Amino acid sequence: MEATRQLFWNTNGKGLMYFLALISFVIFIFGCSKKIRNWLQGRPIGYDDLGLRFITFFSDIIKHDKEIFFGTFRRFMHLVVFYGLIMLTIGTSVIAIQDHFGIPLFYGMNYLILSLLMDLFGLMTMIGIGMATYKRYIYKLDHEDYTLDDALLLILVFLILITGFILEGLRIYATNDPWAWWSPVGLAFSELIRISGLSVLSALTGYAILWYFHMLLALGFIAYIPYSKLFHMFASALNIFLKPSSPFRGLTLVNNISKEGKNLGVARLEDFTQKQLLELDACISCGRCQKGCPANISGSPLSPRVVIRNLKRYSIQMNSFFKNKDKADNHSIIDNVIAKETLWSCTTCGLCEDKCPIQIEHIKRIVDMRRSLITESWGYQPEVQKVFQNISQSGNPWGLRLDVKYLAEVSQVPLLNEKKQTDILYWVGCFGSYESRNMKVSQVMFKLLEKAGVDYAILGREEKCCGDSVRRLGNERLFQQLALENVYNLNQYKFKTIVTHCPHCYNTLKNDYPQFGGHYRVLHHSEYILELIKSGVLELKVANNLRVNYHDPCYLGRYNSIYNAPRDVLSSIPGLELVEMKNNRAKALCCGAGGGRIWMEDIKEHTTNSILVINAQKNEADILASACSLCLTTLSDAVKTMDSELICQDIAEIVYNAL
């Protein structure tokens, strides 16, 4: 006798099941198609490297990459539920194919192996559901975002699994199944039934009733997926597949800017890209994005998770059957769904994106919404409008005239318009040119270049603001004006490499300017100083047991993955002890100045630059070192405010003092 079992044993509900299954799948397909239609109302965006995307995607999903599923507990929980549901789906599909098409797939060794796998993977899924329940309602009782939907899904999946095992146990008990050992979990339930003293007749009756209940649960679960949080298993997977191919956190590219008052940003749902609308359904509301968010820590009204959640609720409302079409067509997102104060709170530090397990691009979304404010006179704070005016008229945020004599400590700073060509073009930047604290860093850098005998020059008055803050504040039109002017000036000369000590200038020159014809080799000064040290042209002396705490700038680290060069520079100084903050490298806390926040006057009670200084003091460091113009400014301000004995220095200053 070949191993198998009778399909639809002890029940005559096959016809009813197929009828209800049809209804269930229609509801499922309708829900999925409605989601897809919502995504497609956004602006299309192209994707390349589809072959590589498929390879990376399946690699990430199949092995549940650690970069996506943080933590052993969480990763194992997802693994067992993910693979458990896949195995149960495969088993159910095999049975359906045999019943509907008469293909003998559920016989012999196939039957035995599939029965064993379905039992084991079903048990694993139950364990995963138990782990999820513990994580959500026991280990983290204070989590604010778990809803009835979360609990309902756990209960529903658990009931489907437990009723399935009870049904299997009743069948094994009533039929004395000779292949019961290949269904170990069902066999265990049959033994419990046997011990309970249940009669065979009662087992048959109970099986018939429970079968209908189990069927309704399973089909109801399928129909419910597109309307529940569980839909993220499709949306999240698709979002991971469509993740940027480059780690650089670029912004949405705006082409063909006209002088008319065309809205360049996002004011309504349909202004978002299709991927940005997909992200609303992909978000699992895990809350990792807001942990460490500098705006959230400082008490500002920004939580990346809440932004996504509110936009999702609004999307559901606007795409419901009962929406007010006139209201929907005229309803702006800004201040109706997302407050301007929320948008201005973002420092664009990138920590939210680094922590997001499903590659949601929060910064693009926020900057896109900021861009919509440029057409509204009330959209920007007065101090920000003043910065725009100064940059537009004078080429720098302060509206000052550059006097190259400010570098009087250096015998003569060579200008590129006099030399015409050079090996190193040093990009001084706005802060390095006009802000008193960073001017000292510029002076030190020129001394280091002179000491090393480097052939270098600067643009001087031809150097305009690179436009980093301008672009991230949302003024794309002014940014592109600056970029085109700077690229034009740069392309008039011959040079091998641009070096700058500001990560914001570095990021803009390296990653933004190629969009406008500016293709240059760009180095951060930490990288170039390291080259000079390794080549032996800078000889460093003992630093007398100096204890230095290095802070990772966001636009150098998370944006451009430059973590080792600054540390290697400091470690090359004999006698210097390099210490680290608890949260460093990709997890480093932002100083709070990025994204144009440096120009805003609203100071919060607990600023992140003060938190950084407090953390550095815990390490008993002598110097809080950075490699960023904005970080040096904000950290120096925090030290003064806190009356701390900590000294804030750029790594170039530390190197110069060690010569």
VEXDRENPA-518095 format. One record per residue (C-alpha): x, y, z; residue in one letter. Coordinates in steps of 0.2 Angstrom, whole numbers, plus 5000, padded with zeros to 4 digits. Example, Ala and Ser with C-alpha at 12.3 -4.5 7.8 and 13.67 -1.06 7.14 Angstrom:
# residues 2
506249785039a 506849955036s 
# end
This chain:
# residues 659
500050005000m 500750174995e 500950305008a 499650445006t 498050505015r 496350545009q 496050725004l 494450805012f 494350655024w 492750655035n 492050805027t 490950855012n 491351035011g 492451034996k 491251124985g 490951254999l 492851275001m 493251314983y 491751434982f 492451534998l 494251514991a 493651604976l 492951744986i 494451754997s 495651764982f 494551894974v 494652004989i 496451974991f 496752024972i 495652174974f 496552234989g 498252214981c 497752294965s 497052444975k 498752464984k 499652454967i 498552584960r 498952694974n 500852674971w 500652714953l 499752884955q 501552944960g 502853004948r 503852864939p 505652834942i 506852724933g 507952584939y 509552504932d 510552344936d 508952234937l 509952074936g 511052124951l 509552184960r 508752014959f 510351934965i 510552054980t 508752044984f 508651854985f 510251844994s 509551965007d 507851885009i 508451705009i 509751725022k 508851865031h 510451975030d 511052045047k 511052215040e 509152205038i 508652095053f 509652165067f 509852055083g 509951865084t 508251855093f 507351955080r 508251875065r 507751705071f 505951755074m 505851815056h 506751665049l 505551535057v 503951635053v 504551675035f 505151495030y 503651415040g 502351515030l 503251475014i 503351285018m 501551285023l 501051375007t 502051254996i 501251105005g 499451175003t 499851214985s 500351034981v 498750964989i 497751084979a 498651034962i 498350854966q 496550874970d 496150994956h 497150924942f 497350744947g 499250754947i 499850624960p 501050734970l 500450684987f 501050494986y 502450384992g 504050464998m 503450634992n 501950625004y 503050565019l 504350705016i 503050845013l 502050785029s 503650795039l 504150965033l 502451035035m 502350975053d 504151045057l 503951205049f 502251235056g 502951205073l 504351325069m 503051455064t 502151435080m 503751465090i 504051615080g 502351685084i 502651655102g 504251745101m 503451895092a 502051895106t 503451895119y 504352035110k 502852145108r 501852125124y 502952055137i 504752125134y 504152295127k 502552335136l 502852525133d 502852515114h 501652645108e 501252585090d 500652405092y 498852405086t 497352295086l 497952235069d 499552175076d 498752075089a 497452005077l 498751945065l 499651845079l 498051775085i 497451725068l 499051635062v 499151545079f 497351485078l 497651425060i 499151325065l 498451255081i 496851205073t 497751125059g 498851015071f 497250975081i 496450915065l 497950815061e 497950735078g 496050695077l 496350615060r 497850505066i 496850455081y 495250405072a 496150315057t 497650245066n 498750315052d 500150195049p 501250335043w 500950445058a 502750455063w 503050565048w 501850695056s 502750705073p 501750855079v 500050785073g 500550615082l 500950715098a 499150785097f 498450615094s 499250545109e 498550685119l 496750655112i 497050465116r 497550505134i 495950625136s 494850475133g 493950545118l 492950425108s 493150395090v 491450455086l 491750615095s 493350635086a 492450615069l 491150745074t 492450865082g 493550845066y 492050885054a 491551045064i 493351105067l 493851085048w 492551215043y 493251335057f 495051305051h 494551335033m 493651495037l 495151555047l 496351515033a 495351595019l 494951745030g 496851765033f 497151765014i 495851895011a 496452005026y 498252015020i 498152165009p 497152265022y 498352225037s 500052265042k 500552095035l 500552165018f 502252235022h 502952055017m 502552104999f 502852295000a 504452285011s 505152144999a 504852254984l 505552404993n 507152314997i 507252254979f 507052444973l 508352504986k 509652624979p 511152544971s 512352664979s 512552694998p 512552884994f 510952965001r 510553064985g 509053174983l 507653174970t 508453244954l 507453394947v 507753424928n 507253574917n 506953704931i 506053854923s 505954024930k 504054014932e 503353974949g 503253784945k 503153684961n 504753574962l 504353484977g 502953374985v 501353464991a 500153324987r 500153134987l 500353114968e 501953224969d 502853084978f 503752954967t 502952784965q 504352714977k 503952844990q 502152794990l 502652614991l 503652645006e 502052695015l 501552515014d 503252445016a 503552525033c 503352405048i 503352545061s 504752465071c 505252635077g 507152605074r 507252765063c 506752875078q 508052805090k 509552915089g 508653045078c 509453205084p 507853305081a 506853175091n 508153185105i 508153375106s 506253375108g 505853435091s 504253385083p 505053255071l 504853065071s 505252985055p 504052845059r 502652965063v 502953055047v 502752885037i 501252835048r 500353005046n 500652995027l 500052825026k 498452865036r 498153015024y 498452905009s 497152775015i 495852915018q 496152995001m 496052834992n 494452775001s 492752754993f 492052885004f 493353025001k 492853204997n 493553224979k 493553414980d 494453414996k 495753284990a 496153384975d 496453544985n 497153465000h 499053505003s 500053385014i 501053535022i 500253585038d 498753475035n 499653315037v 501453355041i 501853525050a 503153635043k 504053635060e 504253445058t 505053465041l 506253605047w 506753495062s 507653365051c 509553375051t 509653255036t 510953155046c 510452995038g 510352895054l 508552845051c 508952775034e 510452685041d 509452605054k 507952565043c 507852375040p 506852395023i 507852545015q 506552675017i 507252845011e 506652965024h 507853115018i 507253115000k 505453125007r 505753265019i 506853375007v 505553344993d 504153415005m 505353565009r 505553604991r 503653634989s 503853785002l 504953884990i 503353934980t 502554004996e 503154165004s 502754105021w 503653935019g 505353985026y 505854055042q 506554235040p 508254195045e 508254055031v 507654185018q 509054295023k 510354165020v 509554125003f 509654314999q 511454335005n 512054174995i 511054234979s 511854414980q 513554384988s 513954194986g 514054155005n 512754145019p 513354295028w 513354415013g 515154465016l 516454515004r 517954395004l 519654465009d 520954345005v 522154435016k 521254355031y 522554215028l 523954335033a 524854205044e 525254115027v 526554205017s 525554205001q 524054094997v 524154054978p 522554094968l 522153974954l 521654124942n 523454174943e 524254004942k 522953934929k 523353754934q 523853654950t 523953484958d 522853524972i 521353644972l 520953674990y 519053714992w 518953825007v 517153825009g 515953955017c 516453915035f 518253905031g 518254075023s 517054175034y 516754095051e 518154135063s 518353965071r 518453875055n 519654005047m 520953945059k 520753775051v 520953845034s 522553935040q 523253765047v 522853675031m 523853795021f 525253785033k 525253595031l 525153605012l 526653725012e 527553615025k 527353465013a 527853564998g 526153534989v 525753624973d 524053694978y 522953844975a 521253914980i 519853994970l 519754144981g 518354264976r 517854144962e 517254014975e 515454024979k 514453924992c 514353744986c 512453744990g 512353605002d 511253685015s 510253775001v 509853604992r 509353515008r 508353665014l 507353634998g 507853784987n 508353684972e 508253824960r 509553924970l 510653764972f 510653724954q 511153914950q 512653894962l 513153724955a 513153774937l 514153934941e 515453834952n 515553704939v 515853834925y 517253914936n 518053744940l 518053694922n 519053844917q 520653774926y 521653624926k 521953524943f 522153344948k 521153344964t 519953444975i 520353444994v 519153515007t 519053505025h 517053515025c 516153355023p 514653455017h 515653535003c 516553365000y 514853274998n 514153404986t 515653414975l 515853234974k 514053174973n 512953314968d 514053414955y 514153264943p 512353294939q 512853464932f 514453414922g 515653434937g 516653264937h 518153284949y 519253184960r 518753244977v 519653204994l 519253255011h 520653335020h 520753185032s 521153065017e 522453185010y 523353225026i 523453035028l 524253025011e 525553155016l 525953065033i 526152895024k 527252975011s 528353035025g 528253225020v 527453265037l 528453195051e 527453195068l 528253205085k 527653135102v 525953205108a 526353175126n 524953055130n 523653165123l 521853085125r 520753125110v 518953075107n 518453075089y 516753125083h 516053055066d 515253185056p 513653125047c 514153185030y 515853105031l 515352945039g 513552885035r 513552985018y 515252935012n 515852795023s 517452885028i 517752815045y 519552755045n 520552895037a 520253025052p 520652885065r 522152835055d 522753015055v 522553035074l 523352855077s 524852905067s 525353035080i 526552945093p 525852955111g 524153005106l 522752895114e 521152885103l 519552845112v 517852815105e 516052865110m 514852725114k 513852775098n 515152795084n 515452765066r 513752735057a 512852745074k 513652915078a 512553055085l 512253205074c 512853375080c 511253445074g 511853575061a 511553475045g 510153495033g 510153685035g 509853675054r 511453775057i 510553935050w 508953915061m 508754005078e 507553885087d 508653815100i 507953665110k 508253625128e 509253475126h 510353505110t 511253355103t 512853455102n 512753465121s 512453275122i 513953245112l 515053355123v 514353255139i 514753095131n 516553145127a 516753205145q 516353035151k 517852965141n 518953095151e 519653155134a 520753305133d 520153355115i 518553325106l 519153305088a 518053315073s 518353335054a 516853445049c 516653635049s 514853625055l 515253505069c 516753605075l 515653765076t 514253675086t 515353575097l 516353735101s 514753825105d 514253685117a 515853685126v 515753865129k 513953855135t 514353715147m 515953795153d 516853635149s 518753615150e 518653505134l 519553575119i 518753555102c 519953545087q 519953485069d 521053345066i 522153455055a 522553565070e 523053415080i 524153355066v 524953535065y 525253545083n 526153375082a 527453435069l 
# end
